[in-house]
């Protein structure tokens, strides 16, 4: 039987002394701050472009610029939320074998600097959203408020914690939709995005339980209310629902295509992406950091790129 993972605490070598912290160069501080902003996770904000692409407006340069600008604004507010999350979870992260190395948890980044950056990023992102349109600014504001509630309280509630992650992904899509004022965006895509987010989030919960075992509840209180049989069942339900929803969308939903059934050509790639992800979380136990997983696993990355290219080809060629 495997031994339970013991709680982690940064060693003295991992925690800079006050004297060492005071001598950190500006470049080092900015590097630690950038790591806390989690630029790798900006890939999630690519969902802001979903409405632009599927509504057939990718070749409209002004709208594309607007969508990309909205993506930048979303990345700014998302980074402010990541900093807030690390500030709230600083003690819990020190019990995690990987998260204990984060700049705030390890003591490499001063909390005061992190708070100032969090406020600046939130203000900049919200201001940029309002400049785009009132509705974009409102969507970003809702995202920030809900994320604050999630960081402080909602992430401790079983099932609600995962459903909120799905809401955040839908808000990304919604921000892009209102930015470019879509005309033929199918509600089925909102459903597909929600189910994809649920699959990723439940897969991450599963990984945390497998990795931390008895110490899991010390890292995230909601984990003590999950178990592997329940999560495996939920993952199966979400996977089936997601694949059915995307298939329905591909040949029935209203789209920018004259013949929507052409989108069915992309279904096999989506099936492979989902199956590959299930393989990685169940067989290789690698579901803890989906953003890293996308770039680290070549078959998964290649399939996602091919799916994006096939969607663009089907809609625009």
N, C-alpha and C positions, 0 to 999 in steps of 0.2 A: 504493500500500500504506500502511496506517495505521501510524503510528509507535508503538513500544512505550511503554507508560506508565512514566514514570520513578518511582522510589521517592520518597515524600514525606517531608519533614521539616518540623516546625512552624517557622515563621519566628519571629524574636524577638518580633514583635508578637503572635503566637499563644500564646507562652509567657510567663505573668506572671513578673516578677522576684520574688526572695524578699521584697523590700520590699513590692511590690504584693500578694503573697500574704498577707503578715502584716496588711495593712490591709483585707483582704476582710471585709465585714460578715457577720454570722451568717446573714442572709437569703441572701446570695450563695452561701455555702458550702452551705447547705441546698438551694438551687436546683441547684447542680452535683451534689450528692449524689443528688437526686431524678432528675436526668437519667441518672445512672449506674445507678439502679435500674430504668430503662427502663419506666415505667408504660404506655407504648404496647403493650408486649409482654405486658401482663397479659391482653390479649384471648385469648391462647393458653390461659389458665387457665379460659376459658369451657367447655373440654372437661370440666371437673370436673362440670358440670351435665348432661352428656349422659345419664348413667344415670338421673338424677332425671326428666328429661323423657321419655325413651323407655320408662321403666318405668311411666309413667302416674301419677307421684306428685307432679307439680308443684303440684297444688291442696292437697296435704297441708302445711299451714303449718309445723308443727314440723320435718318432714323438709326442707322448702325452706330454712328458717333454718339447719338443720344443713349442708346442701349449700353455701349461700352462705358460711357460716363456714369451711368447708373450702376454698372458693375463696380466701378472704382469707388463710388460712394458707399455701396453696400459693403465692400471690402474694408473700408475705414470703420464703419460702425460695427462690423463683425469683429474686427481686431480689438475695438474698445470693449466688446463683450467678452472676448477671450481673456483680456487682462482682468476684468472684473471677476471672471470665473476663477482665475488663478489666485486672486487676492482672497476670495471667499474660501477657497479650498486649500489654502497654503499648508495647513496642518495635515489634512487628509492626504494630500499629494506626497507628503514625506513618508507615508506608509506604503506607497506604491513603488514597485521595483523600477518602473520607468519614469513615472511622473515626478519622482523625488529629485530628478536631475533637471527639472525645469528651473529657469533662472530665479524665480521668486521662492520656490520651495527649497532650493539649494543655498539661498542667501546671496546669489551672485547679483541680483537686481534689487535695488532699494525700493521698498514699497511706496515711498513718497514720490519718486520719479515715475513709478508705474501708474499711480493715481493721476498724476498730472497728464501723462500721455493718454490715459483712458479718457479723460474729460476732453482733451484736445481732439482726439480722433472722433469722438462722438459728435462734437460740435461741428467739426469740418464735414463729416459725412452727412449729417442732417442738413446743414446749410447747403451743401452741394445738391442734395435731393430736392430741397425746396426750390432751388434755382432751376431745376429741370422742370418740375411741375408740383403743384400743391399735393396731388395724389401720390406722387413718388415720395415726397417728404413725409406725408402721413404714413405711408407703408413702412418707411424706415423707422419712424417714431414708434409705431406699433411693435416692430421687431425688437427695438431696444427695450421698450417697457416689458414686453413678454419675456425677453431674455433675462432681464434683471430679476423678474419674479421667479424665473426658472432657476437662476443661480442661487438665490436666497432660500427658496422654499420648494418650488414645484418639482425639482429633480429628486426630491426625497420621497415622492409619492409613486408607488408602484403603478405601472402601466401609463399613468399620466406623464411620467418623465419621458417615456419614449414617444408618446403621442405629441408632446410639445416639439420634439425634434422634427416630426413630420410637418407640423405647422410652420416651423422656421423655413423649411424647404419650399413650402407652398408660398410663403411670403416673398421668397426670392423670385419665384416665377411671376407672382402677382406684380412685383415692382417692375419687372421687365415688360409685362403686359400693359400696364398703365403708362409706362414711359413711351412706348411706341404706338399706343392706342390701337391695339390689334383689332382686326375685323372678323377673322374666321378661326379663332383659337378655341379648340375643343375642350370642354370640361373634363373629358376623359384623360387629358394630359395632366390635369391637376390630380386626378385619382392615381394615375400611374406614378407621378412624382411622390405623392404621399406614401404609397405602398413601398416604393423603393427606399424612401427614408426610414420607414418602419423596419424593413428588412435589414438595413445597415445598422440601425440602432439596436435592434434585438440581437443581432450578431455580435455587436460590441459588448452588450450585457453578458452574453454567453461567454465571450472570451474573458471578461473580468472575473467571472465566477470560476472558470477553469484555472486561470492564472493565480488568483489570490486565495481561492478555497475558503477556509474558515476565517481568513482575514478580510474577506470581501466586504462584509458589512461595516468594517472600520473605515474603509475607503469611501463607500457610498451606501448610505443607510437603506436605500430602496433595494439593494442587492440581497439583503437578508430575506426579502419576500419573494425572490425569484428562485427557481431551481432549474436544473438542466432539462428534465422531462417537459416541464411547462414551456420553456423557451424553445425547445426543439419543435413542439407542437405548434406554437405560435409562428415560428419561422416557416414551417410548412404551409400554414394557412395563408400567410402574407405572400409567400412565393407564388402559390397557385393563383391567388387573387390578382397579383401583379401581372403575371403572364397572360391571364385571361383578359384583363383590362386593356393591356397594350395590344393584344390581338384584336379585340373589339374596335379599339381606336383605329387600328391600321386599315380596316376595310369598311367601317361604317361611319366614323366620325366626320363631321364637316371640317374640311381643311382647305388650304389654298390650292390643292390639286384638283384638276378636272376629273381625274379618275383616282379617288382615294385608295382604291384597292392596291395601287402600286406600292403603297407603304408596307404591304404584307411582305415584300422582299426583305425588309429589315428584321422581321420576326426571328429568323434563325440566329442572327447575331445576338439579339437580346436574350434569347434562350441560353446561348453559350455563356454570355456574361454572367447571368444569374447562376447557372450551374457551376461555373468556375468559382464564383464567390462562395457558394455553398461548400464546394470542395475545400477551399482555403480555410473556412471557419470550422468545418467539422473534422477534416482530416489533418490539416497542417496547423490548426489552432492559431490562425493569424488574423483574427478579426478585430484586434484591439485598436488599430489605427488605420481606418479605411483610406485616409488620404495618402498615407505612406504605401499602403497595399497596392493602390492603383498604379503607382510608378515602380514599385519593387517587383511586381509579378508581371513578367513580359507577356504571357498569353492574355491576361486580363487587360492590360494596357493596349495591346494590339487589337483586341476585339472591340474595346470601347472606341478607339480611333477609327476602326473600320466601320463601326456603326454610325458614328458621326458623319463620316464621308459618304456613306450610303444614303443617309437621310438627306444630306445636301444634294446628292446626285438625283435622288428620286424627286425632290421638290423643284430643283432649279434647272435640271438638264432636260 
